[in-house]
Amino acid sequence: MIESPDIVKRLQALIESGGAFFSLFDRSIVPRTRALELLEMLQESLPAEFEQAREIVAQRDQVLEEARRLAGEIVDEAVRRAERLVDADLITTEARKRAKEIMAESDEYVTGRLVQLEGELDRLLAEVRAGIEAMGGRAQTKSGARDRPRRTLDKP
């Protein structure tokens, strides 16, 4: 099938070649049957080409709609992933903060317990020394512990 632009060009050429004599008067002689054949061919080709154009436009619209839908899905998924990453980052940040708090609390607890233990040891040491003094030096051990100098605990 000949396409519309080709038919229009043939029709234009037919009209332009209508005779040199008549071109002075802006007129031409065109073979009527040939002109009618070309117009009929043009009439036959246009509906098919219009239908093809409509189909192309409809396909284009479908492709654009599908692309928009896919783009929306991609954006939605990206937003969901970003939210999960932000949530994970917040959870990690909170966990680190809580871990620091727990470490500080445990350090405080251990320090408190050590101070209490030091107090107990000081009290026990004082009782032991008092007991040794009360015995008047009579409690000597086999290894001669009484002759050793007393050690004192250094306090911070």
GUSEDO-496599 format. One record per atom (N, C-alpha, C): residue number from 0; z, y, x. Coordinates in steps of 0.1 Angstrom, whole numbers. Layout:
BEGIN
+-----+-------+-------+-------+
!   k !    up ! north !  east !
+-----+-------+-------+-------+
! NUM !     Z !     Y !     X !
...
+-----+-------+-------+-------+
END
This chain:
BEGIN
+-----+-------+-------+-------+
!   k !    up ! north !  east !
+-----+-------+-------+-------+
!   0 !     0 !   -12 !     9 !
!   0 !     0 !     0 !     0 !
!   0 !     0 !    12 !     9 !
!   1 !    -8 !    22 !     5 !
!   1 !    -9 !    34 !    13 !
!   1 !     3 !    43 !     8 !
!   2 !     9 !    50 !    17 !
!   2 !    21 !    58 !    14 !
!   2 !    16 !    72 !     9 !
!   3 !    25 !    79 !     2 !
!   3 !    21 !    92 !    -4 !
!   3 !    17 !   102 !     6 !
!   4 !    23 !   104 !    17 !
!   4 !    18 !   114 !    27 !
!   4 !     4 !   112 !    31 !
!   5 !     0 !    99 !    33 !
!   5 !   -14 !    96 !    37 !
!   5 !   -24 !   100 !    25 !
!   6 !   -20 !    97 !    13 !
!   6 !   -28 !   100 !     2 !
!   6 !   -30 !   115 !     0 !
!   7 !   -19 !   122 !     2 !
!   7 !   -20 !   137 !     1 !
!   7 !   -29 !   142 !    12 !
!   8 !   -28 !   137 !    24 !
!   8 !   -37 !   141 !    35 !
!   8 !   -52 !   138 !    32 !
!   9 !   -54 !   127 !    26 !
!   9 !   -68 !   123 !    22 !
!   9 !   -74 !   133 !    11 !
!  10 !   -65 !   136 !     2 !
!  10 !   -69 !   145 !    -9 !
!  10 !   -72 !   159 !    -3 !
!  11 !   -63 !   163 !     6 !
!  11 !   -65 !   176 !    12 !
!  11 !   -78 !   176 !    20 !
!  12 !   -81 !   166 !    27 !
!  12 !   -94 !   165 !    35 !
!  12 !  -106 !   165 !    26 !
!  13 !  -105 !   158 !    14 !
!  13 !  -116 !   158 !     5 !
!  13 !  -119 !   172 !    -1 !
!  14 !  -108 !   179 !    -4 !
!  14 !  -110 !   192 !    -9 !
!  14 !  -115 !   202 !     1 !
!  15 !  -110 !   201 !    13 !
!  15 !  -115 !   210 !    24 !
!  15 !  -130 !   207 !    28 !
!  16 !  -134 !   195 !    26 !
!  16 !  -148 !   192 !    30 !
!  16 !  -157 !   193 !    18 !
!  17 !  -154 !   200 !     8 !
!  17 !  -161 !   202 !    -4 !
!  17 !  -174 !   210 !    -3 !
!  18 !  -178 !   214 !     9 !
!  18 !  -190 !   221 !    11 !
!  18 !  -188 !   235 !    17 !
!  19 !  -196 !   238 !    27 !
!  19 !  -195 !   250 !    35 !
!  19 !  -199 !   262 !    26 !
!  20 !  -210 !   260 !    18 !
!  20 !  -215 !   271 !    10 !
!  20 !  -204 !   277 !     1 !
!  21 !  -197 !   269 !    -5 !
!  21 !  -187 !   273 !   -15 !
!  21 !  -174 !   279 !    -9 !
!  22 !  -173 !   277 !     4 !
!  22 !  -160 !   281 !    11 !
!  22 !  -160 !   297 !    11 !
!  23 !  -172 !   303 !    10 !
!  23 !  -172 !   318 !    10 !
!  23 !  -165 !   323 !    -3 !
!  24 !  -166 !   315 !   -13 !
!  24 !  -161 !   320 !   -26 !
!  24 !  -147 !   313 !   -29 !
!  25 !  -142 !   307 !   -19 !
!  25 !  -129 !   299 !   -21 !
!  25 !  -130 !   288 !   -31 !
!  26 !  -142 !   282 !   -31 !
!  26 !  -145 !   271 !   -40 !
!  26 !  -150 !   259 !   -32 !
!  27 !  -148 !   247 !   -38 !
!  27 !  -154 !   235 !   -32 !
!  27 !  -159 !   226 !   -43 !
!  28 !  -168 !   217 !   -39 !
!  28 !  -172 !   206 !   -48 !
!  28 !  -166 !   193 !   -43 !
!  29 !  -158 !   187 !   -52 !
!  29 !  -151 !   175 !   -49 !
!  29 !  -156 !   164 !   -57 !
!  30 !  -159 !   153 !   -51 !
!  30 !  -164 !   142 !   -60 !
!  30 !  -152 !   138 !   -69 !
!  31 !  -155 !   139 !   -82 !
!  31 !  -145 !   137 !   -92 !
!  31 !  -139 !   123 !   -91 !
!  32 !  -146 !   113 !   -91 !
!  32 !  -141 !    99 !   -91 !
!  32 !  -132 !    97 !   -78 !
!  33 !  -136 !   102 !   -67 !
!  33 !  -128 !   100 !   -55 !
!  33 !  -115 !   107 !   -56 !
!  34 !  -115 !   120 !   -61 !
!  34 !  -103 !   127 !   -63 !
!  34 !   -94 !   121 !   -73 !
!  35 !   -99 !   115 !   -84 !
!  35 !   -91 !   108 !   -94 !
!  35 !   -85 !    95 !   -88 !
!  36 !   -93 !    88 !   -80 !
!  36 !   -88 !    76 !   -73 !
!  36 !   -76 !    80 !   -65 !
!  37 !   -77 !    90 !   -57 !
!  37 !   -66 !    94 !   -48 !
!  37 !   -54 !    98 !   -56 !
!  38 !   -56 !   106 !   -67 !
!  38 !   -45 !   110 !   -75 !
!  38 !   -38 !    98 !   -82 !
!  39 !   -46 !    88 !   -86 !
!  39 !   -41 !    76 !   -92 !
!  39 !   -33 !    68 !   -82 !
!  40 !   -38 !    67 !   -70 !
!  40 !   -30 !    61 !   -59 !
!  40 !   -17 !    68 !   -56 !
!  41 !   -18 !    81 !   -57 !
!  41 !    -6 !    89 !   -55 !
!  41 !     4 !    86 !   -66 !
!  42 !    -1 !    86 !   -78 !
!  42 !     8 !    83 !   -90 !
!  42 !    14 !    70 !   -89 !
!  43 !     7 !    60 !   -84 !
!  43 !    12 !    46 !   -83 !
!  43 !    23 !    45 !   -71 !
!  44 !    20 !    52 !   -61 !
!  44 !    29 !    51 !   -49 !
!  44 !    42 !    59 !   -51 !
!  45 !    42 !    70 !   -58 !
!  45 !    54 !    79 !   -60 !
!  45 !    65 !    72 !   -67 !
!  46 !    63 !    65 !   -78 !
!  46 !    75 !    58 !   -84 !
!  46 !    82 !    48 !   -75 !
!  47 !    73 !    40 !   -68 !
!  47 !    79 !    31 !   -58 !
!  47 !    87 !    37 !   -47 !
!  48 !    81 !    48 !   -42 !
!  48 !    88 !    55 !   -31 !
!  48 !   100 !    62 !   -36 !
!  49 !   100 !    68 !   -49 !
!  49 !   112 !    74 !   -54 !
!  49 !   123 !    63 !   -56 !
!  50 !   119 !    52 !   -61 !
!  50 !   128 !    41 !   -63 !
!  50 !   134 !    37 !   -49 !
!  51 !   126 !    36 !   -39 !
!  51 !   131 !    32 !   -26 !
!  51 !   141 !    43 !   -21 !
!  52 !   137 !    56 !   -24 !
!  52 !   146 !    67 !   -20 !
!  52 !   159 !    66 !   -27 !
!  53 !   159 !    63 !   -40 !
!  53 !   171 !    61 !   -48 !
!  53 !   180 !    50 !   -42 !
!  54 !   173 !    39 !   -39 !
!  54 !   181 !    27 !   -33 !
!  54 !   187 !    31 !   -19 !
!  55 !   179 !    38 !   -11 !
!  55 !   185 !    42 !     2 !
!  55 !   197 !    52 !     0 !
!  56 !   195 !    61 !   -10 !
!  56 !   207 !    70 !   -12 !
!  56 !   219 !    63 !   -17 !
!  57 !   216 !    53 !   -26 !
!  57 !   228 !    45 !   -32 !
!  57 !   234 !    37 !   -20 !
!  58 !   226 !    31 !   -12 !
!  58 !   231 !    23 !    -1 !
!  58 !   239 !    32 !     9 !
!  59 !   234 !    44 !    11 !
!  59 !   240 !    54 !    20 !
!  59 !   254 !    57 !    14 !
!  60 !   254 !    60 !     1 !
!  60 !   267 !    63 !    -6 !
!  60 !   277 !    51 !    -5 !
!  61 !   272 !    39 !    -6 !
!  61 !   281 !    27 !    -5 !
!  61 !   286 !    26 !     9 !
!  62 !   277 !    28 !    19 !
!  62 !   281 !    27 !    33 !
!  62 !   292 !    38 !    36 !
!  63 !   289 !    50 !    32 !
!  63 !   299 !    61 !    34 !
!  63 !   312 !    58 !    27 !
!  64 !   312 !    53 !    15 !
!  64 !   325 !    50 !     8 !
!  64 !   332 !    39 !    15 !
!  65 !   325 !    28 !    20 !
!  65 !   331 !    18 !    28 !
!  65 !   337 !    23 !    41 !
!  66 !   330 !    32 !    47 !
!  66 !   335 !    38 !    60 !
!  66 !   347 !    46 !    57 !
!  67 !   347 !    54 !    46 !
!  67 !   359 !    61 !    43 !
!  67 !   371 !    52 !    40 !
!  68 !   368 !    41 !    33 !
!  68 !   379 !    32 !    29 !
!  68 !   385 !    26 !    42 !
!  69 !   376 !    21 !    51 !
!  69 !   380 !    15 !    64 !
!  69 !   388 !    25 !    72 !
!  70 !   383 !    38 !    73 !
!  70 !   390 !    48 !    80 !
!  70 !   404 !    50 !    75 !
!  71 !   405 !    50 !    62 !
!  71 !   418 !    52 !    55 !
!  71 !   427 !    41 !    59 !
!  72 !   422 !    28 !    59 !
!  72 !   430 !    17 !    63 !
!  72 !   435 !    18 !    77 !
!  73 !   425 !    22 !    86 !
!  73 !   429 !    23 !   100 !
!  73 !   440 !    34 !   102 !
!  74 !   438 !    45 !    95 !
!  74 !   448 !    55 !    96 !
!  74 !   462 !    50 !    91 !
!  75 !   461 !    44 !    80 !
!  75 !   474 !    38 !    74 !
!  75 !   481 !    29 !    83 !
!  76 !   473 !    20 !    89 !
!  76 !   479 !    10 !    99 !
!  76 !   484 !    17 !   111 !
!  77 !   477 !    27 !   116 !
!  77 !   482 !    35 !   127 !
!  77 !   495 !    42 !   124 !
!  78 !   496 !    47 !   112 !
!  78 !   508 !    54 !   108 !
!  78 !   520 !    44 !   107 !
!  79 !   517 !    32 !   102 !
!  79 !   527 !    22 !   101 !
!  79 !   532 !    17 !   115 !
!  80 !   522 !    16 !   124 !
!  80 !   526 !    12 !   138 !
!  80 !   534 !    23 !   144 !
!  81 !   530 !    35 !   142 !
!  81 !   537 !    46 !   148 !
!  81 !   552 !    47 !   143 !
!  82 !   553 !    44 !   130 !
!  82 !   566 !    44 !   124 !
!  82 !   575 !    33 !   130 !
!  83 !   569 !    21 !   131 !
!  83 !   576 !    10 !   137 !
!  83 !   581 !    13 !   152 !
!  84 !   572 !    19 !   159 !
!  84 !   575 !    23 !   173 !
!  84 !   586 !    33 !   173 !
!  85 !   585 !    43 !   164 !
!  85 !   596 !    53 !   164 !
!  85 !   609 !    47 !   160 !
!  86 !   609 !    38 !   150 !
!  86 !   621 !    31 !   146 !
!  86 !   626 !    23 !   157 !
!  87 !   618 !    15 !   164 !
!  87 !   622 !     7 !   176 !
!  87 !   628 !    16 !   186 !
!  88 !   622 !    28 !   189 !
!  88 !   628 !    37 !   198 !
!  88 !   641 !    42 !   194 !
!  89 !   642 !    46 !   181 !
!  89 !   655 !    50 !   176 !
!  89 !   666 !    40 !   177 !
!  90 !   662 !    27 !   174 !
!  90 !   672 !    16 !   175 !
!  90 !   676 !    14 !   189 !
!  91 !   666 !    15 !   199 !
!  91 !   670 !    14 !   213 !
!  91 !   679 !    25 !   217 !
!  92 !   676 !    37 !   213 !
!  92 !   684 !    49 !   217 !
!  92 !   698 !    47 !   211 !
!  93 !   699 !    43 !   199 !
!  93 !   712 !    41 !   193 !
!  93 !   720 !    30 !   200 !
!  94 !   713 !    19 !   203 !
!  94 !   719 !     8 !   210 !
!  94 !   725 !    12 !   223 !
!  95 !   717 !    20 !   231 !
!  95 !   721 !    24 !   244 !
!  95 !   734 !    34 !   242 !
!  96 !   733 !    42 !   232 !
!  96 !   744 !    51 !   230 !
!  96 !   757 !    43 !   227 !
!  97 !   755 !    34 !   218 !
!  97 !   767 !    25 !   214 !
!  97 !   772 !    17 !   226 !
!  98 !   763 !    12 !   234 !
!  98 !   767 !     5 !   246 !
!  98 !   775 !    13 !   255 !
!  99 !   771 !    26 !   257 !
!  99 !   779 !    35 !   266 !
!  99 !   793 !    38 !   260 !
! 100 !   793 !    39 !   246 !
! 100 !   806 !    41 !   240 !
! 100 !   815 !    29 !   242 !
! 101 !   810 !    17 !   240 !
! 101 !   817 !     5 !   242 !
! 101 !   822 !     4 !   256 !
! 102 !   814 !     7 !   266 !
! 102 !   818 !     6 !   280 !
! 102 !   829 !    16 !   282 !
! 103 !   828 !    28 !   277 !
! 103 !   839 !    38 !   279 !
! 103 !   852 !    33 !   273 !
! 104 !   851 !    28 !   260 !
! 104 !   863 !    23 !   254 !
! 104 !   869 !    11 !   262 !
! 105 !   861 !     2 !   267 !
! 105 !   866 !    -9 !   274 !
! 105 !   872 !    -4 !   287 !
! 106 !   866 !     5 !   294 !
! 106 !   872 !    11 !   306 !
! 106 !   885 !    17 !   303 !
! 107 !   886 !    24 !   292 !
! 107 !   899 !    31 !   288 !
! 107 !   909 !    20 !   285 !
! 108 !   905 !    10 !   278 !
! 108 !   915 !    -1 !   275 !
! 108 !   920 !    -8 !   287 !
! 109 !   911 !   -12 !   296 !
! 109 !   915 !   -19 !   309 !
! 109 !   924 !   -10 !   317 !
! 110 !   920 !     3 !   318 !
! 110 !   929 !    12 !   326 !
! 110 !   943 !    13 !   320 !
! 111 !   944 !    14 !   307 !
! 111 !   957 !    14 !   300 !
! 111 !   965 !     1 !   302 !
! 112 !   958 !   -10 !   301 !
! 112 !   965 !   -23 !   304 !
! 112 !   970 !   -24 !   318 !
! 113 !   961 !   -19 !   328 !
! 113 !   966 !   -19 !   342 !
! 113 !   978 !   -10 !   344 !
! 114 !   978 !     1 !   338 !
! 114 !   989 !    10 !   339 !
! 114 !  1002 !     4 !   333 !
! 115 !  1001 !    -3 !   322 !
! 115 !  1012 !   -10 !   316 !
! 115 !  1017 !   -21 !   326 !
! 116 !  1007 !   -29 !   331 !
! 116 !  1011 !   -40 !   340 !
! 116 !  1018 !   -34 !   353 !
! 117 !  1013 !   -23 !   358 !
! 117 !  1019 !   -17 !   369 !
! 117 !  1034 !   -13 !   366 !
! 118 !  1036 !    -8 !   354 !
! 118 !  1050 !    -4 !   350 !
! 118 !  1058 !   -17 !   349 !
! 119 !  1053 !   -27 !   344 !
! 119 !  1061 !   -40 !   343 !
! 119 !  1064 !   -45 !   357 !
! 120 !  1054 !   -45 !   365 !
! 120 !  1056 !   -50 !   379 !
! 120 !  1067 !   -41 !   386 !
! 121 !  1066 !   -28 !   384 !
! 121 !  1076 !   -19 !   390 !
! 121 !  1090 !   -23 !   385 !
! 122 !  1091 !   -25 !   372 !
! 122 !  1104 !   -29 !   366 !
! 122 !  1109 !   -42 !   372 !
! 123 !  1100 !   -52 !   372 !
! 123 !  1104 !   -65 !   378 !
! 123 !  1108 !   -64 !   392 !
! 124 !  1100 !   -56 !   400 !
! 124 !  1103 !   -55 !   414 !
! 124 !  1117 !   -48 !   416 !
! 125 !  1120 !   -39 !   407 !
! 125 !  1133 !   -32 !   408 !
! 125 !  1144 !   -42 !   405 !
! 126 !  1142 !   -51 !   395 !
! 126 !  1152 !   -61 !   391 !
! 126 !  1154 !   -71 !   403 !
! 127 !  1142 !   -75 !   409 !
! 127 !  1143 !   -84 !   420 !
! 127 !  1151 !   -78 !   432 !
! 128 !  1148 !   -65 !   435 !
! 128 !  1155 !   -59 !   446 !
! 128 !  1170 !   -57 !   442 !
! 129 !  1173 !   -54 !   430 !
! 129 !  1187 !   -52 !   426 !
! 129 !  1194 !   -66 !   427 !
! 130 !  1187 !   -76 !   423 !
! 130 !  1193 !   -90 !   424 !
! 130 !  1196 !   -93 !   439 !
! 131 !  1187 !   -90 !   447 !
! 131 !  1188 !   -92 !   462 !
! 131 !  1200 !   -84 !   467 !
! 132 !  1201 !   -72 !   463 !
! 132 !  1212 !   -63 !   467 !
! 132 !  1225 !   -69 !   462 !
! 133 !  1225 !   -73 !   449 !
! 133 !  1237 !   -78 !   443 !
! 133 !  1242 !   -91 !   451 !
! 134 !  1233 !   -98 !   455 !
! 134 !  1237 !  -110 !   463 !
! 134 !  1242 !  -107 !   477 !
! 135 !  1240 !   -95 !   480 !
! 135 !  1245 !   -90 !   493 !
! 135 !  1239 !   -97 !   505 !
! 136 !  1227 !  -100 !   503 !
! 136 !  1219 !  -106 !   514 !
! 136 !  1222 !  -121 !   515 !
! 137 !  1229 !  -127 !   506 !
! 137 !  1232 !  -141 !   507 !
! 137 !  1221 !  -150 !   504 !
! 138 !  1211 !  -145 !   497 !
! 138 !  1200 !  -154 !   493 !
! 138 !  1189 !  -153 !   503 !
! 139 !  1190 !  -161 !   513 !
! 139 !  1179 !  -162 !   523 !
! 139 !  1171 !  -174 !   520 !
! 140 !  1158 !  -172 !   523 !
! 140 !  1149 !  -183 !   520 !
! 140 !  1147 !  -191 !   533 !
! 141 !  1142 !  -203 !   532 !
! 141 !  1139 !  -211 !   543 !
! 141 !  1131 !  -205 !   554 !
! 142 !  1122 !  -196 !   550 !
! 142 !  1112 !  -190 !   559 !
! 142 !  1118 !  -177 !   565 !
! 143 !  1129 !  -173 !   561 !
! 143 !  1135 !  -161 !   565 !
! 143 !  1129 !  -148 !   559 !
! 144 !  1126 !  -149 !   546 !
! 144 !  1120 !  -138 !   539 !
! 144 !  1129 !  -126 !   539 !
! 145 !  1142 !  -127 !   541 !
! 145 !  1150 !  -115 !   541 !
! 145 !  1148 !  -107 !   553 !
! 146 !  1144 !  -113 !   564 !
! 146 !  1142 !  -105 !   576 !
! 146 !  1129 !   -97 !   576 !
! 147 !  1120 !  -100 !   567 !
! 147 !  1107 !   -93 !   566 !
! 147 !  1110 !   -79 !   560 !
! 148 !  1102 !   -69 !   564 !
! 148 !  1103 !   -56 !   558 !
! 148 !  1098 !   -56 !   544 !
! 149 !  1104 !   -48 !   535 !
! 149 !  1100 !   -47 !   522 !
! 149 !  1086 !   -40 !   521 !
! 150 !  1078 !   -45 !   512 !
! 150 !  1065 !   -38 !   510 !
! 150 !  1067 !   -30 !   497 !
! 151 !  1061 !   -18 !   498 !
! 151 !  1061 !   -10 !   486 !
! 151 !  1047 !    -8 !   480 !
! 152 !  1046 !    -7 !   468 !
! 152 !  1033 !    -6 !   461 !
! 152 !  1029 !     9 !   462 !
! 153 !  1017 !    11 !   466 !
! 153 !  1012 !    24 !   466 !
! 153 !  1007 !    28 !   453 !
! 154 !  1011 !    39 !   448 !
! 154 !  1007 !    44 !   435 !
! 154 !   996 !    54 !   436 !
! 155 !   986 !    53 !   428 !
! 155 !   975 !    63 !   429 !
! 155 !   980 !    77 !   425 !
+-----+-------+-------+-------+
END
